[in-house]
Amino acid sequence: MHRRTPASAPDPRARLLTGLGIFAVLLAAGTTGYMIIERWSFMDALFMTVTTVTTVGYREVHPLDTAGRAFTIGLVLFGVGTAFYLLTTLVALVIEGDLGAALGMTRMKGRIEQLRGHHILCGFGRVGEEIAREFDERGMPFVVVETNASALARATAAGFLVVEGDAASDDVLLSAGVLRAKTLLAASDSDSGNTYITLTAKALNPAVFVVARAGKPESEARARRAGADRVISPYAIGGRRMALSAIQPNIVDFMDTLSVRNAEQILAEVEVSEDSALFGLDVRHVLASSRVTVLGLRRAGGELIVGPREDVRLEAGDRLIVAGLEAEITAISRKSDAMRPASR
């Protein structure tokens, strides 16, 4: 989201420094010229130079002779040109600086207001950056909420939508579209901060799915009491993953392969709703009409079934956990009559 300055157009800040340098040289030359030509004192010569260059138009400090008038004419011409150069440079800085930033924020606010079913990422530290990268690779709409200036700069440079402010504030979360969001991730470095973020989000929108980060074991219970639907400990997950890599490395490689978007096969969830083509079908019909592998089924009530039987019927609110080609996974939620059995 950076504005790129064309190669043919110098940076306005460099132009400003150049203009100031020319102006300083002009003042020095004018002062020296009056001191030599008219033999004035330094203060009289400086005063005359400043009033001439700025075209203020005060009367002459002392009467000028012919050489002094000729010198003043040249000083006026160069002074007006330099002043105009500085003025246009300052205007360019304002337009590309404060005004440009304001216009950029207005456009970003408009884009955020158009989002529906998006994700809100609260915190753009090391964990938050990984979450944002994953969302970006999968094409998932999301908004970053952060207070740290350097983190905001990194998120903006990456082209992400951002909202500056404390994620535990009602106004900030409303600006990020919490009332329309599907998921909120409390991924700040502070466990207590994530708890407050969870409380605020659930108070504003009880339906939003909240995933909270917890660095300490005792923080997990507090996050759940605050309303978090999932609590993730990066340290616990990292430890288990390292242990599994040592004990059963092939399983880790298998999961890594499925989690990479550009891999031949991916791991994904498919939601079943009443208007979905999957609604009312048995698992066998999903397997028969596609080349995906059904690994698990999360019932609407929360029950997780690993390797569901083929005669299990899919109901509204269920989520299938499948592995397969991305195109096949996308297609199974779009099929209607083609997926349904010929006879019931």
N, C-alpha and C positions, 0 to 999 in steps of 0.2 A: 504494500500500500504506500510505498515511498513514492514521492514525486521525483521523477528523474529529470535532471536538467539536461537539455540537449547539448551535444558537444559543441555546437556552434554558438551557444549562448553562455557566456561566463556566469559563474556563480554570483548572485547579487551581493553576497557578503564580500567577495573579492573586489567587485566593482566599487563597493562602499569604501573599502580600505584604500583603493586606488584614488578615488575622488578626494578622500580626506588628505591623502599624501600630496595630491596636486594643490589642494587648498592651502595646506601648510607651506608648501614651496612658494605659492603665490603671495602669501602674507610676508614671508621672509624676503622675497625679491622686492615687493612693493615698499616695505619698510626700509630696506637697504637703499633702494633707488631714491626715495625722497631724502634720506639722510645725505646721500652723495650729491644729488642734483640741486636740492634746495638748501642743503646744509641745516636741516631741521634736527631737533633733538629726537631721541629714540621714541619717546611717548607721542610726540606730535606726528612723527612719521607713521607709527603704528596706528594711531587713531585715524589718520587720513586714509591709510590703506584699508582698514576695516570698513569705514563708511563708504569708500569707493567700491570695494569688491561686493559688498552686500547691497549696494544701490540704495542705501538709506537716504542719501541726499542732503546731509548736513552741509552747512557752509564750509568753505575752505578754512583750514586752520590759519594759514597765512596766504597772502597773494602769491599766485603762481606766475612764473615767467613762461616764455614760449617752450622751453625744454620741459618744464614741469607739466605744462598742459598736454604736450604730446605724450609724455610718459603716462599721465592720468588716463588719456584716451585708450591707450593700449591696455592699461590695468582694468578699465571698465569692461572692455571687450572680453578679455580673458576671464574676468571675474564673473560676468553674467553666464558665460559658457560653463564655467566650473560649478556655479550655483545650480544651474539647470540640471547638470549631470548628477549632482548630489541629490537633488530633489527627486528626479526620476528613479534613482537607485533606492532611495528610502521608500518610495511608493511601491516599488517592486518587492522590497523586503516585507512590507506590511501585507501585500496581497498574498505572497507566497508563504508568509510566516503565520501571523495571527489569523488573518482572514482565511488563508488556505486551511489552517488547522480547524477553524470553526466550520468551514464548509465540509471538510472531511468528516468531522464529528456528526454533523447533521445528516450526511449521507449514511454513515454507519448506523446512526440511531434509526433511520428509516428502514434499513435492511434488517435490523434486529426486530423492529415492530412487525415485519412481515413474516417472521419465523413462526412455525407451528410444529409442535412435537420435536423440538430441538433439545440439545443437551446444554447444561450450564456447568462450566468448569470453574470452580472457585479455588484459585491458587495456581500459579504458573511457575512453580519451582521445578526441581528435578523430576519429581513424580508427575506434576502437571504437564510438563513439556512432553513426556512420553505419552500421556493420555491424549494430548492434543495431536501429536504426530499420528497416533493410531486412528483417531477420528478423521483426520485429514486424509489419510491414505484410503480410508473406507468411504469417503465422501459423505460423512455424517455432519449435519449442520450443528454448530455449537458456538457458544459465546464464552469468552474468558473474562472472569471477574478478578481483578487484582488491584492492590494498592501500591506495590513496589514499582518505582519509576523504571528501573532497568528491566524488570520482568515485563512491564507493559510495552517497553520499547522492543523487546525481543518478539513478543506476541504480534505487535503491529507490523514489525518487519517481515514476519512470516506470512502476513496477509490475513490474520485471524480477526474476527469480530471481537472487540474488547469493550468492557465497561470498567471505568476507573472508580474504585470505592471499596468500602468494607462490605464483604459479602454477608455479614451478619445484620446489615441494615435493610429495613423493609424497602426503602426507596431504591436502593441499588439493585436488589433482586427483582423488583418490579421493572426497573429499567432493562434488566437482562431478559425479561419475559418469563418470569417464573410461573405466572398464571397459565401460560400456554406451553410450558416446557414438559417434556416427557421424563427427563432425568436430570438430577442435580448431583454433581460430584463434589463433595467437600474434601479437597485435596491439599489444604494448606499444611504448613509445617507444624502448626499448633493443634494439639489434640483438643484443648478447650475451645479454640477458635472453631474447629470443625463441629463441635457439639453445638455451639451457638448458631452456626450457620444452618445446621440441621433443624434446630428448633424454629428458627425464623422461616425457613423454607416450608416446613410442614404447617406452620401457623397460617401462612399465606395460601398455600395450595396443598391440602392433605393428600391429594392424588399423585403428586409428583414423586417419582421413585428416587430415593436418596441413597447414594453410596458414599460412605464416610471413611476417611482414612484414620487409622488409630495406630500410633507409634508404640504405646504402652499397653500391656494386657488389661490393666484396670480401666483403660479408656474405652474399651469395646463395650462394656456394659452400660456406661454412661451414654455412649452414642446410640445404643439401641433404645434406651429409655427416652432419649430425645426424639426418637421416631425414625432413626435410620433403618432402611430396609435391608441394606447390606453393610457390613463393616469389614474393611480390608486392612490387614497389617502387612505392609511391604516387607518388614523384617522377618515375620513368621513365614510368609510365602517364599521369600528368598532362601531362608534356611531349609525349608522342606524341599525346595527345588534343588539345592546343592546336594542334599542328602540323597534325593532320588537320582540325581545325575551320577552319583558314585555307586549306588546300589543297582539301579535299573536304567542305564543311560539310553537304551533304545526307546523306552516309553517317553522320555523327555524329547528325543529327536522326533518321535511320531507326533507329539503334541505341538512342537515347534513348526513342523511342516504344515499341519492343519491350520495353525494360527496365522500363517503368512498369507496375505491377500493375493499375492502374485503366484502362489503355488498352484499346481495343477488341481488339487482338491483342497477345499477349505472346510472349516468347522463353523456352523452357524445355527442360529435359532430361527424357527419359523412359527409365527404366532397364528393361532386359529381363532377366528371370530365368526359371528353368525353369518356374515356376508362373504366369508372366505370359501374358496372352492374345497378346502379340506374339511369344512364343518360337516359332521355326520358320517364321515367315512371311517372305515377301519384302517389300521396301519397297513394291512396287506395290500390295500388299493394304492396306497402311496408307493409301496415297494414295487408293485406290478406296473405302475404307469411312469416310473422314473428310475434313474440309476443312482439315486441317493441311498445312503445307508442311515437308517434310523438308529441312533445310539441311545437316546433317552427321551423321556416324556415328563415334562413338569405339568402336573395337573393344576387347574385353576385354584384348587384349595391348598396348594403348596406341596403336595406329595410328589416326590421324584421317583420315577420308574426307570431303572436302567435296563436297556434291551427289552422294550415292551413287546408283548406277544402280538401276533398278527391280527388277532380278533379284537384287540382293544379299539374301542370307538373313540374318535376325536370329538371333543366338546368345546364350546366357546370358552375362551380363556386359557386353553391348553397351549403349551409351547413345545414344539418338537425340536429336539437337538439332533441335527443331522450332519453328515459329512458327504461331500460330493463336489462335482463341478459347480462353479458359481452360477452358470447359466441354468443348470438343472434345478438348483436350489431356488432360484428366482422363479422358474417356471411352475413349480409345484403349487405355488400360492396363486397362480393365475389361471390354472386349468379349471374347467367347470365340468361340462358334460363328458369331456374326454377322459376324465379321471374316474367318473362314477361307474359303478358296475352295471352290466347290461340288465341284470335282474336282481331284485332284493330278496 
